[in-house]
Amino acid sequence: MNGGINWIAAYNYLFASLNSENKDLYVGGSTFCRMAQQVDPGSPRDTA
């Protein structure tokens, strides 16, 4: 299974997080990296 990541669960988590009311529609940079790290702690960190 692709590096041990359950991609369906990861997508569902990110979709629910991004599709919440009262949240910005665009998520990028360090905010996106922090969200990705919640799914896969080995994800790269935003160094900018």
Secondary structure as UniProt FT lines:
FT   HELIX           2..4
FT   HELIX           7..18
FT   TURN            21..22
FT   HELIX           29..39
FT   TURN            41..42
//
